[in-house]
Amino acid sequence: MKKQVKVVAAIIENDNGEILCALRSPKMTLPNLWEFPGGKVEANEGLKSAIEREIKEELDCTIEALDIFNDITHEYDAFIINLICIKCNIKQGIPTASEHSKLIWLKRENLSSLNWAPADIPAVNQLIKNIQ
């Protein structure tokens, strides 16, 4: 039986209409693939508090979680992930990479130019189509 993991990810759009993309470091699972930043939901933790905590820890900025954008389950070789992407706004600070190799802002129409982690692809496609 594969381990199941519940993960939240932030869809953060800046004032220029660009989306924040994070490159997984070579030390992480699924190295050198792009993702929306976030992390595991802890026991007895709500989705919004989980994404706000994860972004504070990972990117050293404060966000406000808004609405769920996408909720998918994806099976990898070693585990199954339930990835819940949440639209978020930055309230304070500038996102800074600490765990990731790199952070970039990209226009929706350019998102497909990156090599995304498979679980993030449905949200990427939804963003490109601008369906909400």
FENGITA-V858168 format. One record per residue. N is the residue number from 1. RES is the residue in three letters. PSI is psi in whole degrees, 0 to 359 (NA if undefined). Layout:
BEGIN
N	RES	PSI
N	RES	PSI
END
This chain:
BEGIN
1	MET	125
2	LYS	148
3	LYS	137
4	GLN	134
5	VAL	132
6	LYS	124
7	VAL	140
8	VAL	147
9	ALA	144
10	ALA	128
11	ILE	103
12	ILE	122
13	GLU	134
14	ASN	180
15	ASP	342
16	ASN	5
17	GLY	20
18	GLU	149
19	ILE	138
20	LEU	126
21	CYS	140
22	ALA	132
23	LEU	120
24	ARG	139
25	SER	162
26	PRO	341
27	LYS	346
28	MET	162
29	THR	148
30	LEU	57
31	PRO	148
32	ASN	24
33	LEU	153
34	TRP	151
35	GLU	170
36	PHE	133
37	PRO	150
38	GLY	208
39	GLY	188
40	LYS	143
41	VAL	127
42	GLU	163
43	ALA	138
44	ASN	28
45	GLU	136
46	GLY	160
47	LEU	315
48	LYS	317
49	SER	327
50	ALA	313
51	ILE	323
52	GLU	320
53	ARG	312
54	GLU	317
55	ILE	323
56	LYS	315
57	GLU	315
58	GLU	322
59	LEU	359
60	ASP	43
61	CYS	162
62	THR	131
63	ILE	166
64	GLU	122
65	ALA	132
66	LEU	264
67	ASP	152
68	ILE	130
69	PHE	323
70	ASN	141
71	ASP	109
72	ILE	161
73	THR	130
74	HIS	135
75	GLU	117
76	TYR	176
77	ASP	318
78	ALA	342
79	PHE	169
80	ILE	131
81	ILE	133
82	ASN	105
83	LEU	119
84	ILE	109
85	CYS	131
86	ILE	130
87	LYS	135
88	CYS	155
89	ASN	144
90	ILE	127
91	LYS	323
92	GLN	138
93	GLY	176
94	ILE	128
95	PRO	130
96	THR	130
97	ALA	125
98	SER	315
99	GLU	330
100	HIS	157
101	SER	327
102	LYS	149
103	LEU	138
104	ILE	157
105	TRP	129
106	LEU	144
107	LYS	150
108	ARG	315
109	GLU	347
110	ASN	359
111	LEU	326
112	SER	352
113	SER	347
114	LEU	157
115	ASN	94
116	TRP	151
117	ALA	138
118	PRO	322
119	ALA	335
120	ASP	344
121	ILE	318
122	PRO	320
123	ALA	320
124	VAL	311
125	ASN	320
126	GLN	320
127	LEU	318
128	ILE	318
129	LYS	346
130	ASN	31
131	ILE	130
132	GLN	NA
END
